[in-house]
Amino acid sequence: MGNKTKHVAQRTCIVCRKKKAKQELNRLVVMDNKVLWDEFYKLPGRGAYVCKSANCIIKLQNFRNLQKTFRKKTVELKKETIKSMMEKTSDYGDKNGF
């Protein structure tokens, strides 16, 4: 009777479309038409999720549906945002000095 499993929130990566636990993904939000990495999952607003794998983070640079994802006319994704995600969450930064 005490075998209740705790619910784990699932989210979908906007790049590869795989479903994973929320904490296994990077959260992105838009503020002032700029895409920001929400490292601690605390920023307000509509969020989108990307895998922590280097492959998905790199593909995010060329992802064309950010406007549709965030329901905005224009959004800007800076290379610094991608670089900080790569350095802190993927194994790519360790191996390649990204």
PDB file as gemmi writes it, atoms N, CA and C in Angstrom:
CRYST1    1.000    1.000    1.000  90.00  90.00  90.00 P 1                      
ATOM      1  N   MET A   1       0.804  -1.189   0.000  1.00  0.00           N  
ATOM      2  CA  MET A   1       0.000   0.000   0.000  1.00  0.00           C  
ATOM      3  C   MET A   1       0.854   1.262   0.000  1.00  0.00           C  
ATOM      4  N   GLY A   2       2.090   1.178   0.421  1.00  0.00           N  
ATOM      5  CA  GLY A   2       2.960   2.338   0.447  1.00  0.00           C  
ATOM      6  C   GLY A   2       3.815   2.464  -0.808  1.00  0.00           C  
ATOM      7  N   ASN A   3       3.470   1.757  -1.876  1.00  0.00           N  
ATOM      8  CA  ASN A   3       4.261   1.761  -3.096  1.00  0.00           C  
ATOM      9  C   ASN A   3       3.786   2.802  -4.099  1.00  0.00           C  
ATOM     10  N   LYS A   4       3.515   3.993  -3.671  1.00  0.00           N  
ATOM     11  CA  LYS A   4       3.089   5.030  -4.604  1.00  0.00           C  
ATOM     12  C   LYS A   4       4.321   5.646  -5.254  1.00  0.00           C  
ATOM     13  N   THR A   5       4.294   5.737  -6.574  1.00  0.00           N  
ATOM     14  CA  THR A   5       5.394   6.372  -7.278  1.00  0.00           C  
ATOM     15  C   THR A   5       5.074   7.844  -7.471  1.00  0.00           C  
ATOM     16  N   LYS A   6       6.093   8.657  -7.350  1.00  0.00           N  
ATOM     17  CA  LYS A   6       5.922  10.092  -7.491  1.00  0.00           C  
ATOM     18  C   LYS A   6       5.831  10.451  -8.967  1.00  0.00           C  
ATOM     19  N   HIS A   7       4.941  11.370  -9.281  1.00  0.00           N  
ATOM     20  CA  HIS A   7       4.766  11.832 -10.655  1.00  0.00           C  
ATOM     21  C   HIS A   7       5.995  12.621 -11.094  1.00  0.00           C  
ATOM     22  N   VAL A   8       6.493  12.344 -12.290  1.00  0.00           N  
ATOM     23  CA  VAL A   8       7.619  13.073 -12.859  1.00  0.00           C  
ATOM     24  C   VAL A   8       7.107  13.824 -14.084  1.00  0.00           C  
ATOM     25  N   ALA A   9       7.256  15.148 -14.061  1.00  0.00           N  
ATOM     26  CA  ALA A   9       6.782  15.974 -15.178  1.00  0.00           C  
ATOM     27  C   ALA A   9       7.572  15.651 -16.441  1.00  0.00           C  
ATOM     28  N   GLN A  10       6.864  15.405 -17.536  1.00  0.00           N  
ATOM     29  CA  GLN A  10       7.481  15.095 -18.818  1.00  0.00           C  
ATOM     30  C   GLN A  10       7.357  16.301 -19.747  1.00  0.00           C  
ATOM     31  N   ARG A  11       8.406  16.575 -20.501  1.00  0.00           N  
ATOM     32  CA  ARG A  11       8.405  17.639 -21.493  1.00  0.00           C  
ATOM     33  C   ARG A  11       9.003  17.084 -22.780  1.00  0.00           C  
ATOM     34  N   THR A  12       8.766  17.775 -23.892  1.00  0.00           N  
ATOM     35  CA  THR A  12       9.254  17.344 -25.195  1.00  0.00           C  
ATOM     36  C   THR A  12      10.324  18.304 -25.696  1.00  0.00           C  
ATOM     37  N   CYS A  13      11.434  17.762 -26.163  1.00  0.00           N  
ATOM     38  CA  CYS A  13      12.501  18.568 -26.761  1.00  0.00           C  
ATOM     39  C   CYS A  13      11.985  19.157 -28.070  1.00  0.00           C  
ATOM     40  N   ILE A  14      12.153  20.464 -28.275  1.00  0.00           N  
ATOM     41  CA  ILE A  14      11.648  21.098 -29.492  1.00  0.00           C  
ATOM     42  C   ILE A  14      12.474  20.737 -30.718  1.00  0.00           C  
ATOM     43  N   VAL A  15      13.674  20.199 -30.523  1.00  0.00           N  
ATOM     44  CA  VAL A  15      14.535  19.847 -31.646  1.00  0.00           C  
ATOM     45  C   VAL A  15      14.312  18.405 -32.088  1.00  0.00           C  
ATOM     46  N   CYS A  16      14.485  17.444 -31.179  1.00  0.00           N  
ATOM     47  CA  CYS A  16      14.396  16.025 -31.560  1.00  0.00           C  
ATOM     48  C   CYS A  16      13.029  15.407 -31.273  1.00  0.00           C  
ATOM     49  N   ARG A  17      12.165  16.136 -30.540  1.00  0.00           N  
ATOM     50  CA  ARG A  17      10.795  15.715 -30.219  1.00  0.00           C  
ATOM     51  C   ARG A  17      10.727  14.525 -29.259  1.00  0.00           C  
ATOM     52  N   LYS A  18      11.806  14.203 -28.557  1.00  0.00           N  
ATOM     53  CA  LYS A  18      11.781  13.115 -27.573  1.00  0.00           C  
ATOM     54  C   LYS A  18      11.233  13.629 -26.255  1.00  0.00           C  
ATOM     55  N   LYS A  19      10.425  12.789 -25.597  1.00  0.00           N  
ATOM     56  CA  LYS A  19       9.883  13.136 -24.284  1.00  0.00           C  
ATOM     57  C   LYS A  19      10.858  12.668 -23.215  1.00  0.00           C  
ATOM     58  N   LYS A  20      11.122  13.571 -22.262  1.00  0.00           N  
ATOM     59  CA  LYS A  20      12.029  13.260 -21.159  1.00  0.00           C  
ATOM     60  C   LYS A  20      11.513  13.944 -19.904  1.00  0.00           C  
ATOM     61  N   ALA A  21      12.085  13.558 -18.772  1.00  0.00           N  
ATOM     62  CA  ALA A  21      11.752  14.232 -17.519  1.00  0.00           C  
ATOM     63  C   ALA A  21      12.199  15.690 -17.615  1.00  0.00           C  
ATOM     64  N   LYS A  22      11.422  16.565 -17.029  1.00  0.00           N  
ATOM     65  CA  LYS A  22      11.674  18.006 -17.105  1.00  0.00           C  
ATOM     66  C   LYS A  22      13.105  18.373 -16.711  1.00  0.00           C  
ATOM     67  N   GLN A  23      13.635  17.749 -15.677  1.00  0.00           N  
ATOM     68  CA  GLN A  23      14.974  18.071 -15.191  1.00  0.00           C  
ATOM     69  C   GLN A  23      16.087  17.557 -16.112  1.00  0.00           C  
ATOM     70  N   GLU A  24      15.747  16.730 -17.098  1.00  0.00           N  
ATOM     71  CA  GLU A  24      16.736  16.232 -18.055  1.00  0.00           C  
ATOM     72  C   GLU A  24      16.851  17.140 -19.268  1.00  0.00           C  
ATOM     73  N   LEU A  25      16.111  18.239 -19.271  1.00  0.00           N  
ATOM     74  CA  LEU A  25      16.082  19.155 -20.406  1.00  0.00           C  
ATOM     75  C   LEU A  25      16.471  20.565 -19.975  1.00  0.00           C  
ATOM     76  N   ASN A  26      16.991  21.341 -20.921  1.00  0.00           N  
ATOM     77  CA  ASN A  26      17.245  22.763 -20.705  1.00  0.00           C  
ATOM     78  C   ASN A  26      15.964  23.519 -21.016  1.00  0.00           C  
ATOM     79  N   ARG A  27      15.631  24.518 -20.197  1.00  0.00           N  
ATOM     80  CA  ARG A  27      14.432  25.328 -20.431  1.00  0.00           C  
ATOM     81  C   ARG A  27      14.845  26.659 -21.041  1.00  0.00           C  
ATOM     82  N   LEU A  28      14.131  27.061 -22.075  1.00  0.00           N  
ATOM     83  CA  LEU A  28      14.335  28.349 -22.719  1.00  0.00           C  
ATOM     84  C   LEU A  28      13.086  29.195 -22.530  1.00  0.00           C  
ATOM     85  N   VAL A  29      13.263  30.500 -22.344  1.00  0.00           N  
ATOM     86  CA  VAL A  29      12.141  31.433 -22.257  1.00  0.00           C  
ATOM     87  C   VAL A  29      12.469  32.652 -23.107  1.00  0.00           C  
ATOM     88  N   VAL A  30      11.444  33.445 -23.433  1.00  0.00           N  
ATOM     89  CA  VAL A  30      11.645  34.674 -24.194  1.00  0.00           C  
ATOM     90  C   VAL A  30      11.339  35.866 -23.303  1.00  0.00           C  
ATOM     91  N   MET A  31      12.287  36.806 -23.261  1.00  0.00           N  
ATOM     92  CA  MET A  31      12.089  38.087 -22.577  1.00  0.00           C  
ATOM     93  C   MET A  31      12.605  39.168 -23.513  1.00  0.00           C  
ATOM     94  N   ASP A  32      11.784  40.156 -23.783  1.00  0.00           N  
ATOM     95  CA  ASP A  32      12.149  41.253 -24.696  1.00  0.00           C  
ATOM     96  C   ASP A  32      12.616  40.716 -26.048  1.00  0.00           C  
ATOM     97  N   ASN A  33      11.913  39.730 -26.564  1.00  0.00           N  
ATOM     98  CA  ASN A  33      12.188  39.094 -27.859  1.00  0.00           C  
ATOM     99  C   ASN A  33      13.555  38.419 -27.940  1.00  0.00           C  
ATOM    100  N   LYS A  34      14.160  38.141 -26.805  1.00  0.00           N  
ATOM    101  CA  LYS A  34      15.423  37.405 -26.771  1.00  0.00           C  
ATOM    102  C   LYS A  34      15.207  36.076 -26.059  1.00  0.00           C  
ATOM    103  N   VAL A  35      15.748  35.021 -26.640  1.00  0.00           N  
ATOM    104  CA  VAL A  35      15.654  33.698 -26.029  1.00  0.00           C  
ATOM    105  C   VAL A  35      16.723  33.602 -24.947  1.00  0.00           C  
ATOM    106  N   LEU A  36      16.287  33.259 -23.737  1.00  0.00           N  
ATOM    107  CA  LEU A  36      17.197  33.116 -22.607  1.00  0.00           C  
ATOM    108  C   LEU A  36      17.174  31.681 -22.106  1.00  0.00           C  
ATOM    109  N   TRP A  37      18.311  31.235 -21.602  1.00  0.00           N  
ATOM    110  CA  TRP A  37      18.394  29.918 -20.976  1.00  0.00           C  
ATOM    111  C   TRP A  37      17.983  30.074 -19.525  1.00  0.00           C  
ATOM    112  N   ASP A  38      16.971  29.349 -19.120  1.00  0.00           N  
ATOM    113  CA  ASP A  38      16.470  29.379 -17.746  1.00  0.00           C  
ATOM    114  C   ASP A  38      17.138  28.242 -16.981  1.00  0.00           C  
ATOM    115  N   GLU A  39      18.346  28.492 -16.532  1.00  0.00           N  
ATOM    116  CA  GLU A  39      19.175  27.455 -15.908  1.00  0.00           C  
ATOM    117  C   GLU A  39      18.529  26.840 -14.670  1.00  0.00           C  
ATOM    118  N   PHE A  40      17.770  27.639 -13.912  1.00  0.00           N  
ATOM    119  CA  PHE A  40      17.197  27.152 -12.661  1.00  0.00           C  
ATOM    120  C   PHE A  40      15.682  26.944 -12.731  1.00  0.00           C  
ATOM    121  N   TYR A  41      15.110  26.984 -13.940  1.00  0.00           N  
ATOM    122  CA  TYR A  41      13.680  26.714 -14.157  1.00  0.00           C  
ATOM    123  C   TYR A  41      12.787  27.668 -13.365  1.00  0.00           C  
ATOM    124  N   LYS A  42      13.184  28.921 -13.215  1.00  0.00           N  
ATOM    125  CA  LYS A  42      12.440  29.870 -12.388  1.00  0.00           C  
ATOM    126  C   LYS A  42      11.901  31.081 -13.148  1.00  0.00           C  
ATOM    127  N   LEU A  43      12.401  31.348 -14.344  1.00  0.00           N  
ATOM    128  CA  LEU A  43      11.976  32.553 -15.059  1.00  0.00           C  
ATOM    129  C   LEU A  43      10.512  32.459 -15.472  1.00  0.00           C  
ATOM    130  N   PRO A  44       9.812  33.594 -15.453  1.00  0.00           N  
ATOM    131  CA  PRO A  44       8.398  33.581 -15.841  1.00  0.00           C  
ATOM    132  C   PRO A  44       8.238  33.495 -17.355  1.00  0.00           C  
ATOM    133  N   GLY A  45       7.072  33.108 -17.780  1.00  0.00           N  
ATOM    134  CA  GLY A  45       6.755  33.094 -19.202  1.00  0.00           C  
ATOM    135  C   GLY A  45       6.717  31.707 -19.801  1.00  0.00           C  
ATOM    136  N   ARG A  46       6.347  31.701 -21.062  1.00  0.00           N  
ATOM    137  CA  ARG A  46       6.229  30.457 -21.808  1.00  0.00           C  
ATOM    138  C   ARG A  46       7.604  29.823 -21.983  1.00  0.00           C  
ATOM    139  N   GLY A  47       7.710  28.567 -21.677  1.00  0.00           N  
ATOM    140  CA  GLY A  47       8.980  27.876 -21.786  1.00  0.00           C  
ATOM    141  C   GLY A  47       8.984  26.857 -22.909  1.00  0.00           C  
ATOM    142  N   ALA A  48      10.164  26.598 -23.427  1.00  0.00           N  
ATOM    143  CA  ALA A  48      10.380  25.535 -24.403  1.00  0.00           C  
ATOM    144  C   ALA A  48      11.589  24.751 -23.907  1.00  0.00           C  
ATOM    145  N   TYR A  49      11.644  23.490 -24.254  1.00  0.00           N  
ATOM    146  CA  TYR A  49      12.676  22.614 -23.697  1.00  0.00           C  
ATOM    147  C   TYR A  49      13.540  22.003 -24.791  1.00  0.00           C  
ATOM    148  N   VAL A  50      14.839  21.870 -24.481  1.00  0.00           N  
ATOM    149  CA  VAL A  50      15.818  21.293 -25.395  1.00  0.00           C  
ATOM    150  C   VAL A  50      16.650  20.291 -24.610  1.00  0.00           C  
ATOM    151  N   CYS A  51      16.945  19.150 -25.229  1.00  0.00           N  
ATOM    152  CA  CYS A  51      17.787  18.133 -24.590  1.00  0.00           C  
ATOM    153  C   CYS A  51      19.123  18.731 -24.167  1.00  0.00           C  
ATOM    154  N   LYS A  52      19.727  18.137 -23.171  1.00  0.00           N  
ATOM    155  CA  LYS A  52      21.039  18.579 -22.710  1.00  0.00           C  
ATOM    156  C   LYS A  52      22.163  17.990 -23.554  1.00  0.00           C  
ATOM    157  N   SER A  53      21.814  17.228 -24.572  1.00  0.00           N  
ATOM    158  CA  SER A  53      22.836  16.644 -25.443  1.00  0.00           C  
ATOM    159  C   SER A  53      23.413  17.720 -26.359  1.00  0.00           C  
ATOM    160  N   ALA A  54      24.691  17.598 -26.642  1.00  0.00           N  
ATOM    161  CA  ALA A  54      25.357  18.561 -27.521  1.00  0.00           C  
ATOM    162  C   ALA A  54      24.693  18.605 -28.890  1.00  0.00           C  
ATOM    163  N   ASN A  55      24.231  17.463 -29.366  1.00  0.00           N  
ATOM    164  CA  ASN A  55      23.612  17.381 -30.681  1.00  0.00           C  
ATOM    165  C   ASN A  55      22.387  18.292 -30.787  1.00  0.00           C  
ATOM    166  N   CYS A  56      21.488  18.228 -29.825  1.00  0.00           N  
ATOM    167  CA  CYS A  56      20.275  19.052 -29.863  1.00  0.00           C  
ATOM    168  C   CYS A  56      20.596  20.527 -29.651  1.00  0.00           C  
ATOM    169  N   ILE A  57      21.552  20.822 -28.783  1.00  0.00           N  
ATOM    170  CA  ILE A  57      21.907  22.221 -28.532  1.00  0.00           C  
ATOM    171  C   ILE A  57      22.504  22.848 -29.788  1.00  0.00           C  
ATOM    172  N   ILE A  58      23.352  22.109 -30.494  1.00  0.00           N  
ATOM    173  CA  ILE A  58      23.943  22.618 -31.735  1.00  0.00           C  
ATOM    174  C   ILE A  58      22.866  22.822 -32.796  1.00  0.00           C  
ATOM    175  N   LYS A  59      21.955  21.872 -32.925  1.00  0.00           N  
ATOM    176  CA  LYS A  59      20.880  21.991 -33.918  1.00  0.00           C  
ATOM    177  C   LYS A  59      19.943  23.155 -33.613  1.00  0.00           C  
ATOM    178  N   LEU A  60      19.897  23.578 -32.369  1.00  0.00           N  
ATOM    179  CA  LEU A  60      19.048  24.697 -31.979  1.00  0.00           C  
ATOM    180  C   LEU A  60      19.442  25.973 -32.722  1.00  0.00           C  
ATOM    181  N   GLN A  61      20.715  26.122 -33.074  1.00  0.00           N  
ATOM    182  CA  GLN A  61      21.181  27.305 -33.808  1.00  0.00           C  
ATOM    183  C   GLN A  61      20.438  27.469 -35.126  1.00  0.00           C  
ATOM    184  N   ASN A  62      20.111  26.368 -35.772  1.00  0.00           N  
ATOM    185  CA  ASN A  62      19.449  26.412 -37.072  1.00  0.00           C  
ATOM    186  C   ASN A  62      17.970  26.077 -36.999  1.00  0.00           C  
ATOM    187  N   PHE A  63      17.428  26.010 -35.793  1.00  0.00           N  
ATOM    188  CA  PHE A  63      16.020  25.663 -35.605  1.00  0.00           C  
ATOM    189  C   PHE A  63      15.156  26.820 -36.082  1.00  0.00           C  
ATOM    190  N   ARG A  64      14.272  26.560 -37.015  1.00  0.00           N  
ATOM    191  CA  ARG A  64      13.510  27.622 -37.672  1.00  0.00           C  
ATOM    192  C   ARG A  64      12.162  27.922 -37.028  1.00  0.00           C  
ATOM    193  N   ASN A  65      11.733  27.119 -36.101  1.00  0.00           N  
ATOM    194  CA  ASN A  65      10.389  27.294 -35.555  1.00  0.00           C  
ATOM    195  C   ASN A  65      10.353  27.965 -34.184  1.00  0.00           C  
ATOM    196  N   LEU A  66      11.373  28.717 -33.829  1.00  0.00           N  
ATOM    197  CA  LEU A  66      11.366  29.376 -32.523  1.00  0.00           C  
ATOM    198  C   LEU A  66      10.211  30.365 -32.390  1.00  0.00           C  
ATOM    199  N   GLN A  67       9.905  31.090 -33.463  1.00  0.00           N  
ATOM    200  CA  GLN A  67       8.788  32.031 -33.411  1.00  0.00           C  
ATOM    201  C   GLN A  67       7.483  31.298 -33.137  1.00  0.00           C  
ATOM    202  N   LYS A  68       7.291  30.192 -33.795  1.00  0.00           N  
ATOM    203  CA  LYS A  68       6.074  29.407 -33.596  1.00  0.00           C  
ATOM    204  C   LYS A  68       6.046  28.801 -32.190  1.00  0.00           C  
ATOM    205  N   THR A  69       7.178  28.303 -31.742  1.00  0.00           N  
ATOM    206  CA  THR A  69       7.265  27.685 -30.421  1.00  0.00           C  
ATOM    207  C   THR A  69       6.894  28.668 -29.319  1.00  0.00           C  
ATOM    208  N   PHE A  70       7.408  29.888 -29.430  1.00  0.00           N  
ATOM    209  CA  PHE A  70       7.163  30.882 -28.389  1.00  0.00           C  
ATOM    210  C   PHE A  70       5.961  31.783 -28.679  1.00  0.00           C  
ATOM    211  N   ARG A  71       5.308  31.554 -29.803  1.00  0.00           N  
ATOM    212  CA  ARG A  71       4.141  32.357 -30.193  1.00  0.00           C  
ATOM    213  C   ARG A  71       4.470  33.849 -30.242  1.00  0.00           C  
ATOM    214  N   LYS A  72       5.615  34.152 -30.843  1.00  0.00           N  
ATOM    215  CA  LYS A  72       6.076  35.534 -31.010  1.00  0.00           C  
ATOM    216  C   LYS A  72       6.403  35.757 -32.475  1.00  0.00           C  
ATOM    217  N   LYS A  73       6.322  37.014 -32.914  1.00  0.00           N  
ATOM    218  CA  LYS A  73       6.653  37.318 -34.306  1.00  0.00           C  
ATOM    219  C   LYS A  73       8.156  37.260 -34.548  1.00  0.00           C  
ATOM    220  N   THR A  74       8.922  37.796 -33.609  1.00  0.00           N  
ATOM    221  CA  THR A  74      10.374  37.750 -33.756  1.00  0.00           C  
ATOM    222  C   THR A  74      11.016  37.361 -32.431  1.00  0.00           C  
ATOM    223  N   VAL A  75      11.968  36.486 -32.501  1.00  0.00           N  
ATOM    224  CA  VAL A  75      12.777  36.124 -31.337  1.00  0.00           C  
ATOM    225  C   VAL A  75      14.229  36.022 -31.779  1.00  0.00           C  
ATOM    226  N   GLU A  76      15.131  36.368 -30.877  1.00  0.00           N  
ATOM    227  CA  GLU A  76      16.553  36.349 -31.179  1.00  0.00           C  
ATOM    228  C   GLU A  76      17.250  35.359 -30.255  1.00  0.00           C  
ATOM    229  N   LEU A  77      17.953  34.420 -30.854  1.00  0.00           N  
ATOM    230  CA  LEU A  77      18.727  33.439 -30.093  1.00  0.00           C  
ATOM    231  C   LEU A  77      20.203  33.771 -30.270  1.00  0.00           C  
ATOM    232  N   LYS A  78      20.841  34.200 -29.196  1.00  0.00           N  
ATOM    233  CA  LYS A  78      22.250  34.602 -29.274  1.00  0.00           C  
ATOM    234  C   LYS A  78      23.165  33.394 -29.112  1.00  0.00           C  
ATOM    235  N   LYS A  79      24.319  33.488 -29.742  1.00  0.00           N  
ATOM    236  CA  LYS A  79      25.303  32.406 -29.645  1.00  0.00           C  
ATOM    237  C   LYS A  79      25.798  32.227 -28.211  1.00  0.00           C  
ATOM    238  N   GLU A  80      25.803  33.306 -27.428  1.00  0.00           N  
ATOM    239  CA  GLU A  80      26.245  33.213 -26.033  1.00  0.00           C  
ATOM    240  C   GLU A  80      25.327  32.299 -25.225  1.00  0.00           C  
ATOM    241  N   THR A  81      24.032  32.334 -25.550  1.00  0.00           N  
ATOM    242  CA  THR A  81      23.068  31.472 -24.867  1.00  0.00           C  
ATOM    243  C   THR A  81      23.381  30.009 -25.147  1.00  0.00           C  
ATOM    244  N   ILE A  82      23.622  29.702 -26.404  1.00  0.00           N  
ATOM    245  CA  ILE A  82      23.945  28.327 -26.795  1.00  0.00           C  
ATOM    246  C   ILE A  82      25.277  27.904 -26.181  1.00  0.00           C  
ATOM    247  N   LYS A  83      26.245  28.800 -26.201  1.00  0.00           N  
ATOM    248  CA  LYS A  83      27.567  28.479 -25.647  1.00  0.00           C  
ATOM    249  C   LYS A  83      27.484  28.161 -24.157  1.00  0.00           C  
ATOM    250  N   SER A  84      26.724  28.949 -23.403  1.00  0.00           N  
ATOM    251  CA  SER A  84      26.631  28.688 -21.963  1.00  0.00           C  
ATOM    252  C   SER A  84      25.912  27.372 -21.677  1.00  0.00           C  
ATOM    253  N   MET A  85      24.898  27.031 -22.480  1.00  0.00           N  
ATOM    254  CA  MET A  85      24.235  25.731 -22.305  1.00  0.00           C  
ATOM    255  C   MET A  85      25.203  24.597 -22.594  1.00  0.00           C  
ATOM    256  N   MET A  86      25.998  24.758 -23.659  1.00  0.00           N  
ATOM    257  CA  MET A  86      26.958  23.714 -24.030  1.00  0.00           C  
ATOM    258  C   MET A  86      27.988  23.506 -22.925  1.00  0.00           C  
ATOM    259  N   GLU A  87      28.493  24.599 -22.379  1.00  0.00           N  
ATOM    260  CA  GLU A  87      29.545  24.502 -21.370  1.00  0.00           C  
ATOM    261  C   GLU A  87      29.057  23.883 -20.069  1.00  0.00           C  
ATOM    262  N   LYS A  88      27.833  24.205 -19.673  1.00  0.00           N  
ATOM    263  CA  LYS A  88      27.353  23.783 -18.360  1.00  0.00           C  
ATOM    264  C   LYS A  88      26.548  22.492 -18.349  1.00  0.00           C  
ATOM    265  N   THR A  89      25.937  22.115 -19.474  1.00  0.00           N  
ATOM    266  CA  THR A  89      25.054  20.954 -19.402  1.00  0.00           C  
ATOM    267  C   THR A  89      25.449  19.782 -20.268  1.00  0.00           C  
ATOM    268  N   SER A  90      26.215  19.985 -21.310  1.00  0.00           N  
ATOM    269  CA  SER A  90      26.541  18.843 -22.165  1.00  0.00           C  
ATOM    270  C   SER A  90      27.989  18.426 -21.946  1.00  0.00           C  
ATOM    271  N   ASP A  91      28.337  17.254 -22.450  1.00  0.00           N  
ATOM    272  CA  ASP A  91      29.714  16.780 -22.339  1.00  0.00           C  
ATOM    273  C   ASP A  91      30.570  17.314 -23.480  1.00  0.00           C  
ATOM    274  N   TYR A  92      29.986  18.021 -24.417  1.00  0.00           N  
ATOM    275  CA  TYR A  92      30.710  18.557 -25.570  1.00  0.00           C  
ATOM    276  C   TYR A  92      31.772  19.568 -25.144  1.00  0.00           C  
ATOM    277  N   GLY A  93      31.426  20.455 -24.216  1.00  0.00           N  
ATOM    278  CA  GLY A  93      32.355  21.487 -23.766  1.00  0.00           C  
ATOM    279  C   GLY A  93      33.612  20.914 -23.141  1.00  0.00           C  
ATOM    280  N   ASP A  94      33.480  19.832 -22.393  1.00  0.00           N  
ATOM    281  CA  ASP A  94      34.634  19.215 -21.748  1.00  0.00           C  
ATOM    282  C   ASP A  94      35.604  18.625 -22.764  1.00  0.00           C  
ATOM    283  N   LYS A  95      35.064  18.016 -23.799  1.00  0.00           N  
ATOM    284  CA  LYS A  95      35.900  17.315 -24.765  1.00  0.00           C  
ATOM    285  C   LYS A  95      36.493  18.249 -25.811  1.00  0.00           C  
ATOM    286  N   ASN A  96      35.779  19.301 -26.170  1.00  0.00           N  
ATOM    287  CA  ASN A  96      36.180  20.123 -27.296  1.00  0.00           C  
ATOM    288  C   ASN A  96      36.536  21.561 -26.935  1.00  0.00           C  
ATOM    289  N   GLY A  97      36.512  21.893 -25.667  1.00  0.00           N  
ATOM    290  CA  GLY A  97      36.868  23.241 -25.262  1.00  0.00           C  
ATOM    291  C   GLY A  97      35.951  24.301 -25.824  1.00  0.00           C  
ATOM    292  N   PHE A  98      34.687  23.984 -25.990  1.00  0.00           N  
ATOM    293  CA  PHE A  98      33.718  24.906 -26.593  1.00  0.00           C  
ATOM    294  C   PHE A  98      33.454  26.068 -25.686  1.00  0.00           C  
TER     295      PHE A  98                                                      
END                                                                             
